[in-house]
Amino acid sequence: MNQQDKHLEISPSRRKLLQATGLAAAVGLGGSVVPTQSHARKLKTNAKIVIVGAGAAGLDAANRLSRGLDGAQIIIIDSRTEHIYQPGLTLVATGIWKTTKVRDKNARYMPNDVKWLKKRVVAFEPSSNSVMTDDGQRIIYDYLMVTTGLQVNYSDIEGMSTDLIGKLGIGCVYDNPDHASRTWQMIDQYTDQGGVGIFTRAQGPVKCAGAPLKVTMLTEDLLRRKGHRDSASMMYTPPAKGLFSQPDINAFLKEEFPSRDIAIQWDHPLVGIEPELKRATFKTPSGERRIDYDFIHVVPPMQAPDPLADSDLAWQEGPFASGHWMEVDKLTLQHRRYPNVFGSGDCVGTPIGKTAASVKAQVPVATANLISAIADEPLSARYNGYTSCPLITRKGQGILVEFDYDLNMIPSFPFISPYEQHWFPWMLKDRMLHAAYNAMLRGRV
Amino acid sequence: MAFSVFGILAVIIEALRPLLSFFLIWLVIDLIATALTLRQRRFAHARARQWAIRAGLVFAVGAFLAGPWLTQANFADFIGLVDWLLLALMALAVGFIGFILTLPVVSLIRS
């Protein structure tokens, strides 16, 4: 064990002692669904907290824990130094934003008192309260916050690889600005030349499930603006018989797509592409179907990152087991079997969309409950499943969709109908949500 | 999603972050102008208020007209009274900020 290991290692048996310390100076939690840590007294503790992942959820959690705790040793582990504003990737992929607008640096949001290990976690070992990094270091924690994000499985689609994005009519908005930018090259070309455009949607939970819909509608809008709509045939291929989880928006889209001459091919999960032939293969209930295309937007299946998926932290059974999502209580975001482990963001298996808005609502709950756990108090914060999607229907218009676990609409702005297209949600998406996101990274909203 | 004053302020600061240095410089100029005009007992005198109101109006009308363009949209994208009212409210807010920011300077210039 090297010196750094010694410094980082803390005996797991300390937890009871830490809880006792925490009790002596417990913060005034309780009352509201999410206690407002910003105004609460800091909890004195010498707990060692490890956050895995410095994406939106990880940075938000680091800032909140840093402000909510006094004396804690907080470590965040992530080798990535660049931060991507992922909600902006659809606008990059459709030529509305430049990539510079979505590129940022994690360092800008990292709290000073949080130790940042620029490494990758390759294994979670919750039974020994430790994680392993890619250089073989074992890091022991008292409490763990898992915010790894998710993994896009390009190889689940036969013939697909990231190298193909931006070539041979293939686009994919997910993962990074480079993919989005290369997708824009393909969409720009398609909207100039027309032809058959296929817009796919993977089976299972995906990051920002509205993105494939937005890419479809913005491409259609661009075809009209360029005067080439008549030369293009568009189809959307959902893997099942729904377009959106929220029933009212599902009904809206079922009318909107046909009204814009976008054919819906139900039960069409994409299973393969032949890039040179520009041919896609779908596994339909009546067997495999091949369709030739000029442009295809590929949305690969997604799952929890391999180290998390392969660990005991993943769901072992139930609807989230196939994606190996992290097993958390959907209300408290505490792990159901490891009470010193919490999670938030795309990696958790909860029955709601994986969006930045979900992160914004989850992290205050997960961090407040982690602090309660340190203080050995009941976990009082509850996540109601809030998620949001500014569903951009065309450049200049959108619908602000906000709903909860029960799929009930819970609009933040009661005067804006969540059932009608308006300029205001577009303005939010184009001008305000990035600012709200950055404030979230600092743990301020 | 619940809002807090603290959260709204945090979002506004993030939205203005690229322009913060500009606003800070303007604020310093305003503070100096305010201090000088207060010493002369000429702060916010009638003529200065008139000029500041005019400036505020220019800001408001400019924001109203440029609002859609700044969001890469146009007036054809406005649907229903809500969009127009929200744009008008935002223009009023910009106009008010313009009034507040110009008042100390015009108080000094027109004193």
Chai-1 contact restraints between the chains, C-beta under 6 A:
chainA,res_idxA,chainB,res_idxB,connection_type,confidence,min_distance_angstrom,max_distance_angstrom,comment,restraint_id
A,G396,B,A73,contact,1.0,0.0,6.0,A-B,restraint_1
A,G396,B,D77,contact,1.0,0.0,6.0,A-B,restraint_2
A,Q397,B,D77,contact,1.0,0.0,6.0,A-B,restraint_3
A,S412,B,M1,contact,1.0,0.0,6.0,A-B,restraint_4
A,H422,B,I79,contact,1.0,0.0,6.0,A-B,restraint_5
A,H422,B,D83,contact,1.0,0.0,6.0,A-B,restraint_6
A,W423,B,A73,contact,1.0,0.0,6.0,A-B,restraint_7
A,W423,B,D77,contact,1.0,0.0,6.0,A-B,restraint_8
A,W423,B,F78,contact,1.0,0.0,6.0,A-B,restraint_9
A,W423,B,D83,contact,1.0,0.0,6.0,A-B,restraint_10
A,F424,B,D83,contact,1.0,0.0,6.0,A-B,restraint_11
A,F424,B,L86,contact,1.0,0.0,6.0,A-B,restraint_12
A,M427,B,T71,contact,1.0,0.0,6.0,A-B,restraint_13
A,D430,B,T71,contact,1.0,0.0,6.0,A-B,restraint_14
A,R431,B,T71,contact,1.0,0.0,6.0,A-B,restraint_15
A,A435,B,V11,contact,1.0,0.0,6.0,A-B,restraint_16
A,A435,B,E14,contact,1.0,0.0,6.0,A-B,restraint_17
A,A435,B,A15,contact,1.0,0.0,6.0,A-B,restraint_18
A,A436,B,V11,contact,1.0,0.0,6.0,A-B,restraint_19
A,N438,B,E14,contact,1.0,0.0,6.0,A-B,restraint_20
A,A439,B,A10,contact,1.0,0.0,6.0,A-B,restraint_21
A,A439,B,V11,contact,1.0,0.0,6.0,A-B,restraint_22
A,A439,B,E14,contact,1.0,0.0,6.0,A-B,restraint_23
A,R444,B,A10,contact,1.0,0.0,6.0,A-B,restraint_24
A,V445,B,G7,contact,1.0,0.0,6.0,A-B,restraint_25
A,V445,B,A10,contact,1.0,0.0,6.0,A-B,restraint_26
